[in-house]
Amino acid sequence: MSALQKEDCVPCHGGVPPLEPGEIEALLPEVPSWRLDADPPKIKRRWTFPDFQTALDFVLDVGEAAEAAGHHPDVAFGWGYVEVSLYTHAIQGLQRADFVLAAKIDALPAAQLEPAA
């Protein structure tokens, strides 16, 4: 279990600055299957699955993890794929909580079924 998986997400309701580029670069190795997208900065990961039902089951697991963490990703899915995008909407950027939730999602059993695509 990674150190980030053990942390609790700390909700951000705005009024705090997003992580600086150096802070983001320091956290990315903790979630190596996630990629950084810019403008606004987000971290994303895509999974492939053998069918729609398996993808849907994974989305439901992601939803439960997000609710438990109090931090909610953007999720896109369809037949055989799921893509999760994390950033803190209130500040239009990344906070540590985004990386914490990414690590928690990576720990889900279905996340282990397929390497990132």
HUCORSUL-V445711 format. One record per residue. N is the residue number from 0. PSI is psi in radians with two decimals (999 if undefined). D_CENTER is the distance of its C-alpha to the mean C-alpha in Angstrom with 2 decimals. Layout:
n=[N,N]
psi=[PSI,PSI]
d_center=[D_CENTER,D_CENTER]
//
This chain:
n=[0,1,2,3,4,5,6,7,8,9,10,11,12,13,14,15,16,17,18,19,20,21,22,23,24,25,26,27,28,29,30,31,32,33,34,35,36,37,38,39,40,41,42,43,44,45,46,47,48,49,50,51,52,53,54,55,56,57,58,59,60,61,62,63,64,65,66,67,68,69,70,71,72,73,74,75,76,77,78,79,80,81,82,83,84,85,86,87,88,89,90,91,92,93,94,95,96,97,98,99,100,101,102,103,104,105,106,107,108,109,110,111,112,113,114,115,116]
psi=[2.27,2.82,-0.67,-0.63,-0.49,-0.28,2.75,2.53,2.33,1.95,2.48,2.16,0.35,3.05,0.08,2.62,2.61,2.88,2.53,2.76,-0.68,-0.62,-0.67,-0.83,-0.57,-0.53,-0.46,-0.70,-0.34,-0.36,1.21,-0.33,-0.09,2.55,2.67,2.25,2.65,2.88,1.27,2.79,2.27,2.72,2.44,2.65,2.52,2.40,2.64,2.55,2.84,-0.24,3.09,-0.79,-0.72,-0.69,-0.78,-0.75,-0.71,-0.72,-0.74,-0.68,-0.73,-0.74,-0.73,-0.74,-0.70,-0.77,-0.76,-0.60,-0.32,0.47,2.28,2.12,2.95,2.33,2.28,2.41,2.85,-2.81,1.91,0.18,2.71,2.34,2.24,2.34,2.26,2.30,2.88,1.87,-0.67,-0.43,0.06,0.75,-2.96,2.50,2.94,-0.61,-0.54,-0.72,-0.61,-0.83,-0.65,-0.77,-0.67,-0.69,-0.73,-0.47,-0.17,2.45,-0.76,-0.41,-0.36,-0.22,-0.61,2.30,2.78,2.46,999]
d_center=[16.01,14.39,15.25,11.78,11.53,14.81,14.00,13.76,11.62,14.33,14.38,15.40,18.05,19.12,21.93,20.06,19.44,16.14,15.58,18.22,17.74,19.02,16.61,13.64,15.54,16.15,12.57,11.44,13.65,11.87,8.93,11.50,10.18,7.77,10.11,11.00,12.52,15.07,16.88,15.05,12.69,9.12,6.68,6.52,7.13,10.04,11.87,15.54,17.50,21.27,21.59,20.47,20.72,18.45,15.72,16.46,16.46,12.96,11.88,13.95,12.44,8.88,10.99,12.86,10.17,9.03,12.79,13.59,11.37,12.69,9.57,8.76,6.45,8.70,9.35,12.22,14.19,17.75,20.13,18.49,15.07,11.59,9.29,5.89,5.88,4.83,8.15,10.82,13.29,16.14,16.43,15.17,13.30,10.90,11.53,11.02,9.24,6.10,6.54,7.82,5.26,3.29,7.06,7.89,6.28,8.03,10.98,11.54,14.84,14.17,11.32,14.38,16.60,15.84,14.86,12.53,14.75]
//
